[in-house]
Amino acid sequence: MTDLQWGLTHTSFMDIAGLHLLFTPTTGSGHKRRAAVTGLHTQPLSLLLMAADVNPTVFDLSLLLPGIPPADLRP
């Protein structure tokens, strides 16, 4: 497993391509990775929350943000 931390301090805008990049479950070699996101600004955070609300199994915030329970354990 590979650990990856996305530092988004200088990212003020994100679109669907950014979501797919953050939630891609494998690296190019096919190994699973564990990722975390730091430095979220308002717009990228809003996009992540909206995506998780619309499709929580695909955009499971517990995969990126420490302390967030998995989608199947949230009310």
Secondary structure as GFF3:
##gff-version 3
##sequence-region A 1 75
A	DSSP	beta_strand	2	7	.	.	.	ID=ss1
A	DSSP	alpha_helix	16	22	.	.	.	ID=ss2
A	DSSP	beta_strand	33	38	.	.	.	ID=ss3
A	DSSP	alpha_helix	42	54	.	.	.	ID=ss4
A	DSSP	three_ten_helix	61	63	.	.	.	ID=ss5
A	DSSP	three_ten_helix	71	73	.	.	.	ID=ss6
###
